[in-house]
Amino acid sequence: MMKRTVVLLSGGVDSTTTLAVARQRGFETYALTFRYGQRHEAEVEAARRVARALGAARHEVVTIDLRAFGGSALTADIAVPKDRVVADIGKGIPVTYVPARNTIFLSYALAWAEVVGAQDIFIGVSEIDYSGYPDCRPEYIGAYERMANLATKAAVQGQKLKIHTPLIHLSKGDIITMGQSLGVDYALTLSCYDPATDDTACGRCDACTLRRKGFEAAGVADPTRYRVV
């Protein structure tokens, strides 16, 4: 019987590559996506496409409402930063940071993992491109894993949980190179913080900038439809 894992899947480059890595490592994958009050539904649809293409055994889309709290350009009426240079993106904590998002997402993943009998969770955090996000750091992931192994019936009974971060030390270019080697079709993915109603990417937000530069660094054609190049 294949080992099971829960994979957090947003539909972007990082989480899609992470799902492919989990599959390549021999796990039966349970993909978990959130409709959390973000500006658009497009990334949820991207996650559905990716889960199907990469053969997830099951894909759940969970609805929670972080707009009730706001505090982020992704969940409140705050402008998404545009036209920032790459050198500035990793400085400080950007307004696109969603308070406690990864902690919330990992908690749902932990609950589902215990239910389906998975001792592993995969999350596509990278400290290189998202150094401004405190919940993308190795120290945070390590602390969460220690907490998780104190908090569940499964762990107390000896089924220790492992949180895998296969992209943690990789740049966007390295991630795309890895995904290419695993056969990932990045045309299925969406990274934009502010896409149009026809799902074209804005081409100007931090996520679009990092995505575009990542494809350039990897020497791979970028399949993204941008409104602005």
N, CA and C atoms as a LAMMPS dump frame, in Angstrom:
ITEM: TIMESTEP
0
ITEM: NUMBER OF ATOMS
687
ITEM: BOX BOUNDS ff ff ff
-5.0000000000000000e+02 5.0000000000000000e+02
-5.0000000000000000e+02 5.0000000000000000e+02
-5.0000000000000000e+02 5.0000000000000000e+02
ITEM: ATOMS id mol type element x y z
1 1 1 N 0.849 -1.204 0
2 1 2 C 0 0 0
3 1 3 C 0.881 1.251 0
4 2 1 N 0.562 2.199 -0.869
5 2 2 C 1.343 3.43 -0.945
6 2 3 C 1.137 4.284 0.301
7 3 1 N 2.207 4.941 0.746
8 3 2 C 2.075 5.902 1.83
9 3 3 C 1.282 7.1 1.334
10 4 1 N 0.465 7.654 2.202
11 4 2 C -0.353 8.797 1.841
12 4 3 C 0.269 10.093 2.351
13 5 1 N 0.016 11.154 1.621
14 5 2 C 0.448 12.468 2.079
15 5 3 C -0.584 13.515 1.7
16 6 1 N -0.706 14.53 2.521
17 6 2 C -1.52 15.698 2.202
18 6 3 C -0.589 16.757 1.628
19 7 1 N -0.979 17.303 0.483
20 7 2 C -0.179 18.327 -0.19
21 7 3 C -0.99 19.61 -0.287
22 8 1 N -0.457 20.702 0.247
23 8 2 C -1.126 21.992 0.111
24 8 3 C -0.941 22.488 -1.317
25 9 1 N -2.046 22.757 -2.002
26 9 2 C -2.019 23.056 -3.428
27 9 3 C -2.771 24.345 -3.721
28 10 1 N -2.048 25.386 -4.11
29 10 2 C -2.69 26.661 -4.453
30 10 3 C -2.962 26.79 -5.938
31 11 1 N -2.283 25.979 -6.749
32 11 2 C -2.409 26.104 -8.194
33 11 3 C -1.301 26.903 -8.828
34 12 1 N -0.33 27.365 -8.028
35 12 2 C 0.807 28.106 -8.545
36 12 3 C 1.992 27.205 -8.854
37 13 1 N 3.084 27.823 -9.289
38 13 2 C 4.29 27.075 -9.658
39 13 3 C 4.821 26.241 -8.502
40 14 1 N 4.932 26.843 -7.326
41 14 2 C 5.587 26.162 -6.204
42 14 3 C 4.786 24.964 -5.712
43 15 1 N 3.512 25.171 -5.465
44 15 2 C 2.709 24.076 -4.923
45 15 3 C 2.522 22.963 -5.952
46 16 1 N 2.454 23.339 -7.235
47 16 2 C 2.321 22.332 -8.291
48 16 3 C 3.579 21.477 -8.374
49 17 1 N 4.736 22.118 -8.318
50 17 2 C 5.992 21.372 -8.321
51 17 3 C 6.083 20.476 -7.099
52 18 1 N 5.626 20.966 -5.969
53 18 2 C 5.652 20.174 -4.732
54 18 3 C 4.78 18.935 -4.861
55 19 1 N 3.607 19.082 -5.464
56 19 2 C 2.738 17.925 -5.693
57 19 3 C 3.44 16.903 -6.586
58 20 1 N 4.129 17.377 -7.613
59 20 2 C 4.861 16.479 -8.508
60 20 3 C 5.987 15.767 -7.778
61 21 1 N 6.663 16.473 -6.874
62 21 2 C 7.735 15.862 -6.087
63 21 3 C 7.174 14.764 -5.184
64 22 1 N 6.055 15.053 -4.527
65 22 2 C 5.439 14.052 -3.647
66 22 3 C 5.067 12.796 -4.428
67 23 1 N 4.51 12.984 -5.605
68 23 2 C 4.164 11.843 -6.452
69 23 3 C 5.424 11.077 -6.861
70 24 1 N 6.467 11.806 -7.242
71 24 2 C 7.717 11.171 -7.672
72 24 3 C 8.348 10.369 -6.542
73 25 1 N 8.136 10.807 -5.312
74 25 2 C 8.688 10.098 -4.149
75 25 3 C 7.839 8.905 -3.735
76 26 1 N 6.785 8.64 -4.475
77 26 2 C 6.017 7.429 -4.255
78 26 3 C 4.815 7.557 -3.351
79 27 1 N 4.405 8.779 -3.046
80 27 2 C 3.249 8.978 -2.182
81 27 3 C 1.94 8.977 -2.973
82 28 1 N 0.894 8.477 -2.328
83 28 2 C -0.462 8.706 -2.812
84 28 3 C -0.866 10.079 -2.29
85 29 1 N -1.204 10.986 -3.198
86 29 2 C -1.354 12.379 -2.805
87 29 3 C -2.806 12.787 -2.58
88 30 1 N -3.012 13.52 -1.5
89 30 2 C -4.297 14.11 -1.145
90 30 3 C -4.099 15.624 -1.173
91 31 1 N -4.627 16.256 -2.217
92 31 2 C -4.386 17.683 -2.437
93 31 3 C -5.425 18.519 -1.695
94 32 1 N -4.948 19.602 -1.076
95 32 2 C -5.82 20.451 -0.262
96 32 3 C -5.661 21.906 -0.699
97 33 1 N -6.776 22.485 -1.12
98 33 2 C -6.807 23.86 -1.619
99 33 3 C -7.805 24.665 -0.795
100 34 1 N -7.54 25.971 -0.677
101 34 2 C -8.42 26.821 0.12
102 34 3 C -9.01 27.953 -0.71
103 35 1 N -10.294 28.116 -0.56
104 35 2 C -10.981 29.324 -0.998
105 35 3 C -11.108 30.153 0.277
106 36 1 N -10.133 31.051 0.476
107 36 2 C -10.013 31.676 1.793
108 36 3 C -10.425 33.151 1.821
109 37 1 N -11.056 33.589 0.738
110 37 2 C -11.432 34.986 0.656
111 37 3 C -10.486 35.786 -0.215
112 38 1 N -9.624 35.085 -0.959
113 38 2 C -8.714 35.773 -1.861
114 38 3 C -9.493 36.484 -2.963
115 39 1 N -8.829 37.352 -3.655
116 39 2 C -9.472 38.239 -4.618
117 39 3 C -10.157 37.517 -5.779
118 40 1 N -9.745 36.313 -6.075
119 40 2 C -10.227 35.677 -7.303
120 40 3 C -10.39 34.175 -7.118
121 41 1 N -11.195 33.593 -7.984
122 41 2 C -11.445 32.152 -7.981
123 41 3 C -10.473 31.428 -8.905
124 42 1 N -9.735 32.185 -9.706
125 42 2 C -8.908 31.591 -10.757
126 42 3 C -7.884 30.606 -10.219
127 43 1 N -7.287 30.909 -9.061
128 43 2 C -6.257 29.999 -8.553
129 43 3 C -6.869 28.681 -8.069
130 44 1 N -8.106 28.716 -7.615
131 44 2 C -8.776 27.485 -7.207
132 44 3 C -9.009 26.589 -8.425
133 45 1 N -9.429 27.206 -9.527
134 45 2 C -9.615 26.435 -10.754
135 45 3 C -8.289 25.89 -11.271
136 46 1 N -7.227 26.67 -11.125
137 46 2 C -5.895 26.178 -11.509
138 46 3 C -5.524 24.962 -10.664
139 47 1 N -5.816 25.026 -9.383
140 47 2 C -5.519 23.894 -8.504
141 47 3 C -6.3 22.649 -8.923
142 48 1 N -7.541 22.841 -9.327
143 48 2 C -8.335 21.698 -9.805
144 48 3 C -7.682 21.067 -11.032
145 49 1 N -7.24 21.901 -11.966
146 49 2 C -6.583 21.385 -13.174
147 49 3 C -5.324 20.604 -12.818
148 50 1 N -4.535 21.164 -11.918
149 50 2 C -3.274 20.532 -11.528
150 50 3 C -3.515 19.208 -10.814
151 51 1 N -4.465 19.188 -9.896
152 51 2 C -4.755 17.962 -9.158
153 51 3 C -5.163 16.829 -10.094
154 52 1 N -5.978 17.168 -11.094
155 52 2 C -6.374 16.153 -12.082
156 52 3 C -5.176 15.693 -12.905
157 53 1 N -4.391 16.645 -13.392
158 53 2 C -3.27 16.308 -14.274
159 53 3 C -2.212 15.483 -13.569
160 54 1 N -2.008 15.741 -12.281
161 54 2 C -0.953 15.047 -11.541
162 54 3 C -1.487 13.861 -10.736
163 55 1 N -2.716 13.493 -10.991
164 55 2 C -3.246 12.245 -10.458
165 55 3 C -3.444 12.181 -8.959
166 56 1 N -3.87 13.302 -8.367
167 56 2 C -4.163 13.266 -6.928
168 56 3 C -5.27 12.25 -6.654
169 57 1 N -5.087 11.46 -5.606
170 57 2 C -6.103 10.473 -5.25
171 57 3 C -7.401 11.157 -4.833
172 58 1 N -7.253 12.338 -4.267
173 58 2 C -8.413 13.107 -3.827
174 58 3 C -8.009 14.569 -3.755
175 59 1 N -8.936 15.453 -4.071
176 59 2 C -8.674 16.888 -3.994
177 59 3 C -9.834 17.559 -3.285
178 60 1 N -9.531 18.208 -2.191
179 60 2 C -10.551 18.92 -1.431
180 60 3 C -10.306 20.425 -1.525
181 61 1 N -11.385 21.182 -1.762
182 61 2 C -11.332 22.634 -1.714
183 61 3 C -12.145 23.081 -0.508
184 62 1 N -11.477 23.658 0.463
185 62 2 C -12.111 24.047 1.724
186 62 3 C -12.331 25.557 1.724
187 63 1 N -13.528 25.973 2.117
188 63 2 C -13.856 27.394 2.16
189 63 3 C -13.748 27.931 3.58
190 64 1 N -12.908 28.939 3.738
191 64 2 C -12.814 29.692 4.992
192 64 3 C -12.807 31.174 4.601
193 65 1 N -13.108 32.052 5.526
194 65 2 C -13.26 33.456 5.148
195 65 3 C -12.294 34.344 5.921
196 66 1 N -11.102 34.509 5.371
197 66 2 C -10.131 35.382 6.016
198 66 3 C -10.386 36.848 5.708
199 67 1 N -11.34 37.118 4.817
200 67 2 C -11.73 38.514 4.602
201 67 3 C -12.39 39.097 5.853
202 68 1 N -12.889 38.235 6.706
203 68 2 C -13.484 38.717 7.957
204 68 3 C -12.466 39.483 8.792
205 69 1 N -11.197 39.119 8.631
206 69 2 C -10.117 39.788 9.361
207 69 3 C -9.397 40.813 8.493
208 70 1 N -9.271 40.512 7.197
209 70 2 C -8.548 41.421 6.309
210 70 3 C -7.063 41.446 6.634
211 71 1 N -6.481 42.639 6.536
212 71 2 C -5.081 42.789 6.906
213 71 3 C -4.088 42.44 5.816
214 72 1 N -4.568 42.174 4.611
215 72 2 C -3.7 41.797 3.507
216 72 3 C -4.271 42.324 2.202
217 73 1 N -3.397 42.606 1.246
218 73 2 C -3.871 43.017 -0.075
219 73 3 C -4.614 41.899 -0.788
220 74 1 N -4.462 40.67 -0.303
221 74 2 C -5.166 39.548 -0.929
222 74 3 C -6.545 39.311 -0.337
223 75 1 N -6.818 39.876 0.839
224 75 2 C -8.096 39.607 1.513
225 75 3 C -8.823 40.879 1.959
226 76 1 N -8.341 42.02 1.535
227 76 2 C -8.973 43.287 1.923
228 76 3 C -8.845 44.276 0.763
229 77 1 N -9.495 45.405 0.897
230 77 2 C -9.459 46.42 -0.154
231 77 3 C -8.187 47.252 -0.035
232 78 1 N -7.077 46.568 -0.227
233 78 2 C -5.748 47.175 -0.206
234 78 3 C -5.112 46.896 -1.561
235 79 1 N -4.5 47.888 -2.146
236 79 2 C -3.935 47.725 -3.48
237 79 3 C -2.791 46.704 -3.493
238 80 1 N -2.806 45.844 -4.498
239 80 2 C -1.711 44.901 -4.701
240 80 3 C -0.512 45.671 -5.271
241 81 1 N 0.662 45.564 -4.664
242 81 2 C 1.832 46.276 -5.196
243 81 3 C 2.139 45.844 -6.625
244 82 1 N 2.517 46.798 -7.446
245 82 2 C 2.836 46.525 -8.85
246 82 3 C 4.186 47.138 -9.214
247 83 1 N 4.822 46.524 -10.206
248 83 2 C 6.029 47.067 -10.838
249 83 3 C 7.211 47.2 -9.883
250 84 1 N 7.29 46.32 -8.89
251 84 2 C 8.467 46.33 -8.013
252 84 3 C 9.588 45.527 -8.663
253 85 1 N 10.815 45.958 -8.438
254 85 2 C 11.954 45.217 -8.972
255 85 3 C 12.225 44.023 -8.075
256 86 1 N 12.843 42.987 -8.634
257 86 2 C 13.082 41.745 -7.902
258 86 3 C 13.872 41.987 -6.631
259 87 1 N 14.846 42.891 -6.689
260 87 2 C 15.696 43.153 -5.519
261 87 3 C 14.908 43.669 -4.322
262 88 1 N 13.769 44.309 -4.589
263 88 2 C 12.969 44.875 -3.495
264 88 3 C 11.915 43.914 -2.958
265 89 1 N 11.607 42.868 -3.708
266 89 2 C 10.494 42 -3.338
267 89 3 C 10.748 41.265 -2.025
268 90 1 N 11.99 40.866 -1.784
269 90 2 C 12.282 40.113 -0.565
270 90 3 C 12.599 40.957 0.645
271 91 1 N 12.502 42.278 0.505
272 91 2 C 12.832 43.171 1.618
273 91 3 C 11.588 43.476 2.44
274 92 1 N 11.654 43.171 3.731
275 92 2 C 10.512 43.45 4.59
276 92 3 C 9.369 42.481 4.351
277 93 1 N 8.3 42.67 5.077
278 93 2 C 7.117 41.824 4.929
279 93 3 C 6.108 42.571 4.06
280 94 1 N 5.803 42.051 2.881
281 94 2 C 4.941 42.779 1.947
282 94 3 C 3.48 42.769 2.376
283 95 1 N 2.718 43.692 1.8
284 95 2 C 1.301 43.822 2.136
285 95 3 C 0.501 42.638 1.606
286 96 1 N 1.095 41.809 0.746
287 96 2 C 0.424 40.593 0.273
288 96 3 C 0.541 39.44 1.27
289 97 1 N 1.304 39.63 2.339
290 97 2 C 1.334 38.629 3.409
291 97 3 C -0.054 38.53 4.038
292 98 1 N -0.569 37.312 4.136
293 98 2 C -1.867 37.076 4.77
294 98 3 C -1.614 36.584 6.192
295 99 1 N -2.06 37.323 7.211
296 99 2 C -1.75 36.968 8.589
297 99 3 C -2.062 35.511 8.925
298 100 1 N -1.026 34.809 9.374
299 100 2 C -1.127 33.424 9.877
300 100 3 C -1.623 32.418 8.845
301 101 1 N -1.558 32.752 7.544
302 101 2 C -2.156 31.871 6.534
303 101 3 C -1.564 30.467 6.547
304 102 1 N -0.247 30.352 6.546
305 102 2 C 0.324 29.009 6.498
306 102 3 C 0.035 28.218 7.772
307 103 1 N -0.066 28.906 8.895
308 103 2 C -0.424 28.223 10.136
309 103 3 C -1.838 27.66 10.046
310 104 1 N -2.74 28.456 9.489
311 104 2 C -4.123 27.995 9.312
312 104 3 C -4.172 26.832 8.324
313 105 1 N -3.502 26.978 7.192
314 105 2 C -3.526 25.936 6.169
315 105 3 C -2.909 24.641 6.687
316 106 1 N -1.788 24.751 7.371
317 106 2 C -1.14 23.543 7.9
318 106 3 C -2.008 22.859 8.948
319 107 1 N -2.773 23.632 9.685
320 107 2 C -3.65 23.028 10.697
321 107 3 C -4.75 22.191 10.04
322 108 1 N -5.312 22.693 8.957
323 108 2 C -6.281 21.892 8.203
324 108 3 C -5.615 20.655 7.616
325 109 1 N -4.419 20.829 7.075
326 109 2 C -3.699 19.69 6.505
327 109 3 C -3.389 18.648 7.575
328 110 1 N -3.044 19.103 8.756
329 110 2 C -2.758 18.199 9.868
330 110 3 C -3.997 17.39 10.244
331 111 1 N -5.137 18.058 10.299
332 111 2 C -6.384 17.366 10.635
333 111 3 C -6.728 16.317 9.588
334 112 1 N -6.593 16.682 8.321
335 112 2 C -6.935 15.734 7.255
336 112 3 C -5.939 14.578 7.222
337 113 1 N -4.674 14.879 7.45
338 113 2 C -3.656 13.824 7.465
339 113 3 C -3.989 12.777 8.523
340 114 1 N -4.416 13.23 9.685
341 114 2 C -4.742 12.285 10.752
342 114 3 C -5.943 11.415 10.355
343 115 1 N -6.905 12.009 9.669
344 115 2 C -8.101 11.271 9.271
345 115 3 C -7.786 10.208 8.211
346 116 1 N -6.95 10.566 7.226
347 116 2 C -6.672 9.625 6.13
348 116 3 C -5.482 8.72 6.419
349 117 1 N -4.88 8.875 7.596
350 117 2 C -3.775 8.011 7.964
351 117 3 C -2.453 8.384 7.315
352 118 1 N -2.275 9.666 7.03
353 118 2 C -1.013 10.146 6.448
354 118 3 C -0.09 10.649 7.555
355 119 1 N 1.18 10.31 7.448
356 119 2 C 2.172 10.792 8.393
357 119 3 C 3.073 11.857 7.765
358 120 1 N 2.666 12.336 6.608
359 120 2 C 3.469 13.3 5.871
360 120 3 C 2.59 14.406 5.304
361 121 1 N 3.127 15.624 5.323
362 121 2 C 2.508 16.782 4.692
363 121 3 C 3.569 17.45 3.828
364 122 1 N 3.187 17.847 2.626
365 122 2 C 4.086 18.591 1.745
366 122 3 C 3.57 20.017 1.583
367 123 1 N 4.478 20.981 1.679
368 123 2 C 4.133 22.39 1.477
369 123 3 C 5.24 23.045 0.652
370 124 1 N 4.844 23.871 -0.313
371 124 2 C 5.805 24.413 -1.269
372 124 3 C 6.391 25.755 -0.897
373 125 1 N 6.826 25.915 0.347
374 125 2 C 7.426 27.186 0.75
375 125 3 C 8.869 27.272 0.251
376 126 1 N 9.302 28.508 -0.032
377 126 2 C 10.681 28.772 -0.44
378 126 3 C 11.171 30.018 0.281
379 127 1 N 12.266 29.892 0.985
380 127 2 C 12.786 31.047 1.711
381 127 3 C 13.591 31.973 0.798
382 128 1 N 13.869 31.542 -0.429
383 128 2 C 14.681 32.349 -1.334
384 128 3 C 13.862 33.502 -1.91
385 129 1 N 12.812 33.185 -2.623
386 129 2 C 12.013 34.222 -3.266
387 129 3 C 11.036 34.904 -2.316
388 130 1 N 10.697 34.256 -1.217
389 130 2 C 9.712 34.826 -0.303
390 130 3 C 10.313 35.056 1.077
391 131 1 N 11.524 35.606 1.087
392 131 2 C 12.226 35.797 2.357
393 131 3 C 11.506 36.786 3.264
394 132 1 N 10.595 37.592 2.693
395 132 2 C 9.856 38.531 3.525
396 132 3 C 8.688 37.904 4.263
397 133 1 N 8.339 36.67 3.926
398 133 2 C 7.201 36.008 4.567
399 133 3 C 7.7 35.176 5.747
400 134 1 N 7.311 35.524 6.97
401 134 2 C 7.829 34.793 8.128
402 134 3 C 7.416 33.328 8.182
403 135 1 N 6.297 32.982 7.55
404 135 2 C 5.825 31.598 7.61
405 135 3 C 6.312 30.762 6.426
406 136 1 N 7.395 31.212 5.781
407 136 2 C 8.05 30.415 4.736
408 136 3 C 9.463 30.012 5.155
409 137 1 N 9.813 30.247 6.405
410 137 2 C 11.17 29.976 6.879
411 137 3 C 11.307 28.563 7.438
412 138 1 N 12.491 27.963 7.309
413 138 2 C 12.712 26.63 7.895
414 138 3 C 12.439 26.588 9.387
415 139 1 N 12.778 27.676 10.091
416 139 2 C 12.557 27.7 11.544
417 139 3 C 11.075 27.567 11.883
418 140 1 N 10.257 28.215 11.086
419 140 2 C 8.813 28.133 11.308
420 140 3 C 8.31 26.717 11.054
421 141 1 N 8.705 26.128 9.929
422 141 2 C 8.248 24.78 9.595
423 141 3 C 8.68 23.791 10.676
424 142 1 N 9.912 23.911 11.144
425 142 2 C 10.392 23.021 12.202
426 142 3 C 9.581 23.162 13.476
427 143 1 N 9.262 24.408 13.835
428 143 2 C 8.478 24.657 15.046
429 143 3 C 7.073 24.086 14.904
430 144 1 N 6.473 24.241 13.721
431 144 2 C 5.126 23.714 13.51
432 144 3 C 5.135 22.189 13.592
433 145 1 N 6.133 21.567 13
434 145 2 C 6.21 20.105 13.051
435 145 3 C 6.33 19.611 14.489
436 146 1 N 7.128 20.294 15.288
437 146 2 C 7.258 19.892 16.704
438 146 3 C 5.925 20.038 17.431
439 147 1 N 5.226 21.136 17.174
440 147 2 C 3.918 21.33 17.784
441 147 3 C 2.942 20.244 17.345
442 148 1 N 2.938 19.94 16.029
443 148 2 C 2.011 18.949 15.502
444 148 3 C 2.202 17.593 16.157
445 149 1 N 3.434 17.269 16.467
446 149 2 C 3.708 15.971 17.079
447 149 3 C 3.409 15.931 18.573
448 150 1 N 2.961 17.052 19.104
449 150 2 C 2.448 17.092 20.474
450 150 3 C 0.924 17.169 20.501
451 151 1 N 0.331 17.432 19.332
452 151 2 C -1.067 17.867 19.312
453 151 3 C -2.067 16.836 18.823
454 152 1 N -1.611 15.713 18.264
455 152 2 C -2.561 14.789 17.651
456 152 3 C -2.545 13.41 18.315
457 153 1 N -3.669 12.756 18.216
458 153 2 C -3.779 11.378 18.713
459 153 3 C -2.788 10.472 17.998
460 154 1 N -2.675 10.648 16.666
461 154 2 C -1.774 9.787 15.896
462 154 3 C -0.338 9.903 16.386
463 155 1 N 0.122 11.145 16.609
464 155 2 C 1.51 11.338 17.043
465 155 3 C 1.738 10.776 18.445
466 156 1 N 0.791 10.999 19.329
467 156 2 C 0.916 10.487 20.7
468 156 3 C 0.999 8.96 20.711
469 157 1 N 0.329 8.337 19.732
470 157 2 C 0.352 6.876 19.62
471 157 3 C 1.525 6.366 18.784
472 158 1 N 2.449 7.263 18.447
473 158 2 C 3.683 6.843 17.793
474 158 3 C 3.775 7.08 16.304
475 159 1 N 2.727 7.641 15.694
476 159 2 C 2.751 7.907 14.254
477 159 3 C 3.174 9.359 14.028
478 160 1 N 4.477 9.581 14.086
479 160 2 C 5.018 10.929 14.014
480 160 3 C 4.816 11.542 12.631
481 161 1 N 4.52 12.832 12.622
482 161 2 C 4.29 13.567 11.391
483 161 3 C 5.579 14.196 10.886
484 162 1 N 5.767 14.199 9.564
485 162 2 C 6.884 14.876 8.924
486 162 3 C 6.336 15.894 7.941
487 163 1 N 6.807 17.145 8.034
488 163 2 C 6.439 18.173 7.073
489 163 3 C 7.584 18.324 6.081
490 164 1 N 7.291 18.079 4.812
491 164 2 C 8.296 18.122 3.758
492 164 3 C 8.258 19.481 3.06
493 165 1 N 9.423 20.071 2.874
494 165 2 C 9.539 21.36 2.181
495 165 3 C 10.606 21.216 1.082
496 166 1 N 10.298 20.504 0.009
497 166 2 C 11.322 20.187 -0.988
498 166 3 C 11.861 21.386 -1.745
499 167 1 N 11.19 22.54 -1.648
500 167 2 C 11.619 23.719 -2.394
501 167 3 C 12.275 24.779 -1.522
502 168 1 N 12.428 24.502 -0.253
503 168 2 C 12.746 25.54 0.726
504 168 3 C 14 26.335 0.39
505 169 1 N 15.003 25.692 -0.205
506 169 2 C 16.258 26.376 -0.509
507 169 3 C 16.44 26.645 -2.003
508 170 1 N 15.368 26.553 -2.773
509 170 2 C 15.459 26.707 -4.224
510 170 3 C 14.927 28.064 -4.687
511 171 1 N 15.555 28.607 -5.706
512 171 2 C 15.035 29.811 -6.355
513 171 3 C 13.892 29.417 -7.278
514 172 1 N 13.182 30.411 -7.803
515 172 2 C 12.082 30.11 -8.718
516 172 3 C 12.594 29.398 -9.969
517 173 1 N 13.758 29.822 -10.467
518 173 2 C 14.331 29.154 -11.628
519 173 3 C 14.646 27.697 -11.35
520 174 1 N 15.212 27.429 -10.16
521 174 2 C 15.526 26.047 -9.778
522 174 3 C 14.249 25.212 -9.659
523 175 1 N 13.203 25.821 -9.129
524 175 2 C 11.929 25.122 -8.953
525 175 3 C 11.35 24.729 -10.309
526 176 1 N 11.397 25.659 -11.243
527 176 2 C 10.859 25.378 -12.575
528 176 3 C 11.695 24.316 -13.282
529 177 1 N 12.998 24.364 -13.107
530 177 2 C 13.863 23.325 -13.676
531 177 3 C 13.507 21.956 -13.11
532 178 1 N 13.285 21.904 -11.802
533 178 2 C 12.883 20.65 -11.163
534 178 3 C 11.553 20.169 -11.733
535 179 1 N 10.586 21.074 -11.833
536 179 2 C 9.278 20.7 -12.352
537 179 3 C 9.346 20.186 -13.782
538 180 1 N 10.178 20.814 -14.587
539 180 2 C 10.36 20.354 -15.954
540 180 3 C 10.85 18.913 -15.984
541 181 1 N 11.78 18.598 -15.104
542 181 2 C 12.314 17.233 -15.065
543 181 3 C 11.266 16.224 -14.63
544 182 1 N 10.213 16.702 -13.952
545 182 2 C 9.133 15.834 -13.48
546 182 3 C 7.921 15.863 -14.412
547 183 1 N 8.047 16.573 -15.514
548 183 2 C 6.97 16.597 -16.491
549 183 3 C 5.816 17.523 -16.172
550 184 1 N 6.04 18.535 -15.336
551 184 2 C 4.965 19.454 -14.975
552 184 3 C 4.616 20.36 -16.158
553 185 1 N 3.326 20.525 -16.397
554 185 2 C 2.84 21.448 -17.414
555 185 3 C 2.453 22.746 -16.717
556 186 1 N 3.336 23.732 -16.773
557 186 2 C 3.087 24.974 -16.046
558 186 3 C 2.01 25.842 -16.683
559 187 1 N 1.548 25.468 -17.877
560 187 2 C 0.425 26.178 -18.483
561 187 3 C -0.851 25.981 -17.669
562 188 1 N -0.883 24.958 -16.841
563 188 2 C -2.05 24.693 -15.995
564 188 3 C -2.103 25.604 -14.779
565 189 1 N -0.985 26.241 -14.454
566 189 2 C -0.853 26.949 -13.185
567 189 3 C -1.165 28.434 -13.306
568 190 1 N -1.371 29.06 -12.154
569 190 2 C -1.593 30.503 -12.078
570 190 3 C -0.889 31.03 -10.839
571 191 1 N -0.126 32.114 -10.995
572 191 2 C 0.604 32.677 -9.863
573 191 3 C 0.176 34.09 -9.505
574 192 1 N -0.592 34.748 -10.368
575 192 2 C -0.887 36.172 -10.238
576 192 3 C -1.724 36.506 -9.005
577 193 1 N -1.371 37.624 -8.343
578 193 2 C -2.157 38.111 -7.214
579 193 3 C -3.398 38.888 -7.659
580 194 1 N -3.413 39.341 -8.912
581 194 2 C -4.486 40.22 -9.363
582 194 3 C -4.869 39.925 -10.811
583 195 1 N -5.338 38.699 -11.103
584 195 2 C -5.662 38.352 -12.488
585 195 3 C -6.948 39.025 -12.959
586 196 1 N -7.092 39.102 -14.288
587 196 2 C -8.304 39.667 -14.881
588 196 3 C -9.419 38.63 -14.826
589 197 1 N -10.616 39.071 -15.191
590 197 2 C -11.765 38.162 -15.16
591 197 3 C -11.618 37.022 -16.168
592 198 1 N -10.781 37.204 -17.193
593 198 2 C -10.549 36.122 -18.152
594 198 3 C -9.341 35.265 -17.753
595 199 1 N -8.88 35.456 -16.513
596 199 2 C -7.785 34.672 -15.919
597 199 3 C -6.41 34.997 -16.489
598 200 1 N -6.285 36.06 -17.29
599 200 2 C -4.95 36.475 -17.691
600 200 3 C -4.246 37.106 -16.494
601 201 1 N -2.945 36.858 -16.387
602 201 2 C -2.151 37.395 -15.281
603 201 3 C -1.842 38.869 -15.531
604 202 1 N -1.722 39.641 -14.451
605 202 2 C -1.524 41.083 -14.611
606 202 3 C -0.153 41.417 -15.181
607 203 1 N 0.853 40.572 -14.887
608 203 2 C 2.198 40.814 -15.38
609 203 3 C 2.976 41.844 -14.595
610 204 1 N 2.388 42.382 -13.527
611 204 2 C 3.027 43.494 -12.812
612 204 3 C 3.177 43.261 -11.312
613 205 1 N 2.427 42.33 -10.734
614 205 2 C 2.526 42.098 -9.289
615 205 3 C 3.798 41.309 -8.97
616 206 1 N 4.113 41.177 -7.677
617 206 2 C 5.328 40.466 -7.276
618 206 3 C 5.328 39.033 -7.771
619 207 1 N 4.168 38.378 -7.678
620 207 2 C 4.096 36.968 -8.078
621 207 3 C 4.38 36.819 -9.569
622 208 1 N 3.83 37.723 -10.38
623 208 2 C 4.092 37.665 -11.824
624 208 3 C 5.557 37.947 -12.127
625 209 1 N 6.127 38.919 -11.425
626 209 2 C 7.529 39.261 -11.647
627 209 3 C 8.439 38.084 -11.333
628 210 1 N 8.213 37.441 -10.198
629 210 2 C 9.041 36.297 -9.816
630 210 3 C 8.835 35.121 -10.758
631 211 1 N 7.607 34.917 -11.18
632 211 2 C 7.319 33.823 -12.105
633 211 3 C 8.052 34.039 -13.436
634 212 1 N 7.912 35.232 -13.982
635 212 2 C 8.538 35.533 -15.265
636 212 3 C 10.061 35.388 -15.179
637 213 1 N 10.661 35.932 -14.122
638 213 2 C 12.107 35.832 -13.948
639 213 3 C 12.532 34.38 -13.744
640 214 1 N 11.676 33.596 -13.093
641 214 2 C 11.988 32.186 -12.875
642 214 3 C 12.083 31.417 -14.176
643 215 1 N 11.139 31.66 -15.072
644 215 2 C 11.184 30.988 -16.371
645 215 3 C 12.411 31.43 -17.168
646 216 1 N 12.74 32.712 -17.082
647 216 2 C 13.939 33.203 -17.765
648 216 3 C 15.19 32.516 -17.221
649 217 1 N 15.289 32.418 -15.894
650 217 2 C 16.457 31.801 -15.279
651 217 3 C 16.575 30.326 -15.641
652 218 1 N 15.421 29.655 -15.77
653 218 2 C 15.414 28.226 -16.098
654 218 3 C 15.627 27.981 -17.583
655 219 1 N 15.536 29.051 -18.386
656 219 2 C 15.666 28.885 -19.828
657 219 3 C 14.497 28.151 -20.443
658 220 1 N 13.319 28.363 -19.842
659 220 2 C 12.101 27.677 -20.277
660 220 3 C 11.091 28.724 -20.743
661 221 1 N 10.388 28.436 -21.82
662 221 2 C 9.355 29.359 -22.302
663 221 3 C 8.247 29.484 -21.28
664 222 1 N 7.867 30.715 -20.98
665 222 2 C 6.815 30.982 -20.005
666 222 3 C 5.455 30.871 -20.705
667 223 1 N 4.605 29.914 -20.302
668 223 2 C 3.304 29.734 -20.966
669 223 3 C 2.217 30.68 -20.469
670 224 1 N 2.558 31.573 -19.546
671 224 2 C 1.564 32.439 -18.927
672 224 3 C 1.013 33.473 -19.902
673 225 1 N -0.298 33.715 -19.825
674 225 2 C -0.927 34.801 -20.579
675 225 3 C -0.939 36.058 -19.694
676 226 1 N -0.082 37.02 -20.031
677 226 2 C 0.002 38.26 -19.261
678 226 3 C -0.759 39.386 -19.955
679 227 1 N -1.398 40.259 -19.165
680 227 2 C -2.01 41.456 -19.733
681 227 3 C -0.936 42.475 -20.1
682 228 1 N 0.127 42.516 -19.286
683 228 2 C 1.232 43.448 -19.501
684 228 3 C 2.522 42.649 -19.447
685 229 1 N 3.418 42.883 -20.374
686 229 2 C 4.699 42.17 -20.388
687 229 3 C 5.82 43.167 -20.161
